[in-house]
Each structure stands twice: as structure tokens, then as C-alpha cells.
Amino acid sequence: MSDGLLADIGHILERSGLAADIEFARLPQAALDACADAAQSQHCLLAGGDDYELAFAAPPVRRDNLEALATRLALPLTRIGNLRQGPAGELILRDASGNPRLPRARLRPFRMKPDIRFLFSHPAHFIACGFGSGLSPVAPGTAGTLAAWLSYPMIKPFFSDLGFLAFLTAAFIIGAFAAGRTGRALGVSDHGAIVWDEIVPFWLVLLITPETFLWQLAAFIWFRFFDITKPQPARWIDGHMKHGFGVMLDDLVAAGYTLLVLALFKVAFNG
């Protein structure tokens, strides 16, 4: 359930035009593994994405066949509810007595607020959250970009330009996986605390930008501008590619726009 149980079942209801009753006590507990705060465990079960569960629907006449197949393959299979005729898209969570557990108004996408415990609970979280810079309570994207600027002079001397490009390629690929896993744990693919997508593209910008404070400051400002405004195709990527690769890619587009603007300024000033 990459988008969380509520979202994934919502997709089924949207396509089928049906309603659903979900038995809360039957929900698998795997989503709790990614939940950093026990107080939010109920929300994690409902809306925290994870890597190991698949939600699907099948007609009742196929139930015995599915259970037999799952037994033969040693796959855990849990029936958590049923689809029914009703208002299209209606989803009711029921307790053990069959009574509604939550009012419909509360079934909304969930965003966990990450903390230090979450940051260190998995290496992917540590990377995706920019070694902690993404936990900034104010403008985490700007904080992540600033962390990239401050860390660049400490990292770049260990590489040639070609070697640094290879490093950035590896960091991008690792970041796509890290951002994807962290987004699922936080309940939204591009959570504000995920700033590795700012860090890696801005390192690329700094590699090509002249090594003076004013040029790098201009690069910082333009990169944040394009990251926030998301000119096409970044806006399309942000709206349609809801996974780790998409999270990384739209900021790479912002880096491209930044380098284009800086190149135009350089040509204008040299001319």
C-alpha cells in the first residue's frame, strides 16, 4: 500500500463506483513498523504507506480459491472488509461490533510530523531528510538547500569534476529509493521534510557555478525560486510522478532552469 490503506482502497472505490466497509481489527499491523510515534499508530495503520502489503478486491465466489492459493504459496492473506452498493467512494471503518469507528470526515490523508527518532529509525530517513536539515520547523526546503551549500566545500575537494558527477549520479539513485521509502512512511510522497531532492541538484548547480560568494548566492536564490514555482515540466512531474524518482526529478529540472539563468547572466555580464 504505497499510498496508505485509505488512499489505495479509495482508488478501488473510484474505479468500481462502489462503497466499502472495513473491519478495523482485521487490518495487518505492518504499517506500524514505519510509525515513529506510538500515539499515531491508528493513523499509521490507515494512511501510512509501507512496502509489504497489497490491497486488492475479489468476488466472494473466489474466496476459497484465493485462500487455498495463499496457503499453498505460504503467503499471508487477510480479508479486511467487503465492497457493497452504496454512495460511490463511501468508506466506513467498523469496530468489532460492526459500529462505525470513525466519522467519515476524519478519513483524510495523513502526514506524520517527523522527529529525531524518525530520522534515525532507518538509513533511508536519515538520507532523505538531509541528515536532519529537513526537520527544520521553518522552510525545510530552504534549510536543505542551505545544508547543501554549506557542505559542498567539505565534500567537493575529495573528487575531480568527473568523479563528483559520478558521486552525484549515485546520490541521485540512492536518493530516489530513500525518498520513496521515507515518503511512504510519512504518508505523502513529497513530504516537506524530504530535502535530499534539494541537496543533490543544488550540489550539481554549485559544481557548474563560478566559485564566488555572489554567484553562489544568486544560484541559491534562483534554485529556491524555481523549486517553489515549479515551471514545466517540473509541475507535471510533481503532480503525476508520486514516487521517489519523481521527487528527485522535479528538483533536477529546477537545477536546469537555475543553470540556464546563470548562464544568461554570465553571457550578459561578459558581453
C-alpha positions in Angstrom: 0.0 0.0 0.0 2.4 2.6 -1.3 -0.1 5.5 -0.7 -1.6 4.1 2.5 -4.6 1.9 3.0 -7.2 4.6 2.7 -5.8 6.0 -0.5 -5.3 2.6 -2.1 -8.8 1.4 -1.3 -10.0 4.8 -2.4 -8.6 4.0 -5.9 -10.6 0.8 -5.9 -13.8 2.5 -5.0 -13.2 5.3 -7.5 -12.8 2.8 -10.4 -15.6 0.5 -9.3 -18.2 3.0 -8.2 -18.8 1.0 -5.0 -18.7 1.7 -1.3 -16.7 -0.3 1.3 -16.9 -1.5 4.9 -13.5 -2.1 6.6 -13.1 -4.1 9.8 -10.5 -2.2 11.7 -9.5 -5.2 13.9 -8.5 -7.2 10.8 -6.0 -4.6 9.5 -2.5 -6.0 9.2 0.0 -4.4 11.6 2.9 -4.0 9.1 2.4 -0.2 8.8 3.2 0.2 12.4 6.9 -0.8 11.6 7.3 2.6 9.9 5.5 4.5 12.6 7.9 6.5 14.7 5.2 7.6 17.3 3.1 5.1 19.1 0.5 7.8 19.7 -0.1 8.0 16.0 -0.4 4.2 15.5 -4.0 4.3 14.4 -3.2 6.9 11.7 -0.2 4.8 10.5 -2.5 1.8 10.0 -4.9 3.8 8.0 -2.7 6.1 6.0 1.0 5.2 6.5 2.4 3.6 3.3 4.6 0.6 3.5 6.5 -1.9 1.3 4.9 -5.2 2.1 1.1 -5.1 1.8 -1.1 -5.3 -1.3 -4.7 -4.2 -1.2 -7.0 -5.9 -3.8 -10.6 -6.9 -4.3 -12.1 -10.2 -5.5 -15.6 -11.6 -5.8 -16.8 -13.7 -2.9 -17.1 -16.8 -5.1 -13.3 -16.7 -5.5 -12.6 -16.6 -1.7 -12.0 -20.3 -1.2 -9.7 -20.4 -4.3 -7.7 -17.4 -3.1 -7.3 -18.8 0.4 -6.1 -22.2 -1.0 -3.6 -20.5 -3.3 -2.3 -18.3 -0.4 -1.9 -21.4 1.8 0.0 -23.3 -1.0 2.3 -20.3 -1.6 2.7 -19.6 2.2 1.5 -16.0 1.6 -0.3 -14.2 4.4 -3.8 -13.2 3.2 -6.2 -11.2 5.3 -9.8 -10.3 4.4 -10.3 -6.8 5.9 -13.8 -6.0 4.7 -16.1 -6.0 1.8 -17.3 -3.9 -1.1 -21.0 -3.1 -1.4 -23.5 -1.0 -3.3 -23.8 2.5 -1.8 -22.7 6.0 -2.3 -19.7 5.7 -4.6 -16.5 6.1 -2.7 -18.0 5.8 0.8 -15.7 4.0 3.2 -16.8 3.1 6.7 -14.4 1.7 9.3 -16.2 -0.6 11.7 -15.3 -1.9 15.1 -15.7 -5.5 16.3 -19.4 -4.8 16.9 -20.0 -3.5 13.4 -20.4 0.1 14.5 -18.6 2.9 12.7 -15.3 3.6 14.3 -14.5 7.0 12.9 -16.8 9.6 11.3 -16.3 9.9 7.6 -15.0 13.5 7.9 -11.9 12.2 9.7 -10.8 9.9 6.9 -8.3 12.2 5.3 -4.7 11.9 4.1 -2.3 11.7 7.0 1.0 13.4 7.2 3.3 12.4 10.0 5.5 15.1 11.6 9.0 13.5 11.6 11.2 13.9 14.6 14.7 12.9 15.7 13.5 9.4 16.5 12.1 9.1 13.0 15.3 10.5 11.5 17.4 7.7 13.0 14.9 4.9 12.7 16.1 3.9 9.2 19.1 4.9 7.0 16.6 6.0 4.2 15.0 8.5 6.6 18.4 9.9 7.5 19.4 10.4 3.9 16.0 11.7 2.6 15.7 14.2 5.4 19.1 15.7 4.6 20.9 14.4 7.7 18.4 16.3 9.8 18.1 19.6 7.9 14.7 18.6 6.7 13.4 18.6 10.3 13.6 22.4 10.3 10.3 23.8 11.5 10.5 26.7 9.1 11.2 26.4 5.3 12.7 22.9 5.4 13.4 23.1 1.6 15.4 26.2 2.1 17.2 24.6 5.1 18.1 21.6 2.9 19.4 23.8 0.1 21.5 25.8 2.7 22.8 22.5 4.0 23.9 21.6 0.5 25.7 24.9 0.1 27.5 24.6 3.4 28.5 21.0 2.9 29.7 21.4 -0.7 33.2 22.9 0.1 33.7 20.0 2.5 32.8 17.3 0.0 34.0 18.5 -3.4 37.8 18.6 -2.6 37.7 14.8 -2.4 36.6 14.5 -6.1 37.6 15.6 -9.5 34.8 17.2 -11.5 34.2 13.9 -13.3 34.3 12.0 -10.1 31.9 14.4 -8.5 29.4 13.9 -11.3 29.7 10.1 -10.7 29.1 10.8 -7.0 26.0 12.9 -7.8 24.6 10.2 -10.1 24.9 7.6 -7.3 23.4 10.1 -4.7 20.5 10.7 -7.1 19.8 7.0 -7.5 20.1 6.3 -3.7 18.0 9.4 -3.1 15.2 8.1 -5.2 14.9 4.9 -3.2 15.4 6.8 0.1 12.8 9.5 -0.8 10.3 6.8 -1.8 10.6 4.8 1.4 10.5 7.9 3.6 7.5 9.3 1.7 5.6 6.1 2.3 6.5 6.2 6.0 5.4 9.8 6.3 2.1 9.2 4.4 2.9 11.6 1.4 5.3 11.1 -1.4 6.9 14.6 -1.3 6.8 15.5 2.4 8.4 18.8 3.2 10.9 17.1 5.4 12.3 15.2 2.4 15.1 17.5 1.3 17.6 15.2 -0.4 15.9 16.2 -3.6 17.1 19.8 -2.9 20.6 18.8 -1.8 21.8 16.7 -4.7 20.5 19.0 -7.5 22.0 22.1 -5.8 25.4 20.3 -5.4 25.2 20.0 -9.2 24.4 23.7 -9.6 27.4 24.6 -7.4 29.7 22.3 -9.4 29.0 24.5 -12.5 28.6 27.9 -10.8 31.6 30.2 -10.5 33.2 29.8 -7.1 32.5 33.2 -5.7 30.0 34.1 -2.9 27.8 36.4 -5.1 27.5 33.8 -7.9 26.6 31.1 -5.4 24.2 33.3 -3.6 22.5 34.0 -6.9 22.4 30.3 -7.6 20.8 29.7 -4.2 18.1 32.3 -4.8 17.2 31.2 -8.3 17.2 27.5 -7.3 14.8 28.1 -4.5 12.6 30.3 -6.8 12.4 27.5 -9.5 11.9 24.8 -6.8 9.0 26.7 -5.4 7.3 27.9 -8.6 7.9 24.6 -10.5 7.9 25.7 -14.1 7.1 22.9 -16.6 7.9 20.1 -16.8 8.6 20.2 -13.0 4.9 20.9 -12.3 3.8 18.0 -14.3 6.4 15.7 -12.7 5.3 16.9 -9.2 1.6 16.3 -10.0 1.9 12.9 -11.8 5.1 11.1 -10.6 4.2 10.3 -7.0 7.3 8.2 -6.1 10.9 8.7 -5.2 12.2 9.2 -8.7 9.6 11.9 -9.4 10.5 13.6 -6.1 14.2 13.8 -7.2 13.5 14.6 -10.8 11.4 17.8 -10.4 14.2 19.4 -8.4 16.7 18.4 -11.1 14.5 20.4 -13.5 14.8 23.4 -11.1 18.6 23.0 -11.2 18.5 23.1 -15.0 16.5 26.3 -15.0 18.9 27.8 -12.5 21.9 26.9 -14.6 20.2 28.4 -17.7 19.5 31.7 -15.9 23.1 31.9 -14.5 24.5 31.2 -18.0 22.4 34.0 -19.5 23.6 36.4 -16.7 27.2 35.3 -17.4 26.9 36.0 -21.1 25.3 39.3 -20.4 28.0 40.4 -18.0 30.8 39.2 -20.1 29.3 40.9 -23.1 
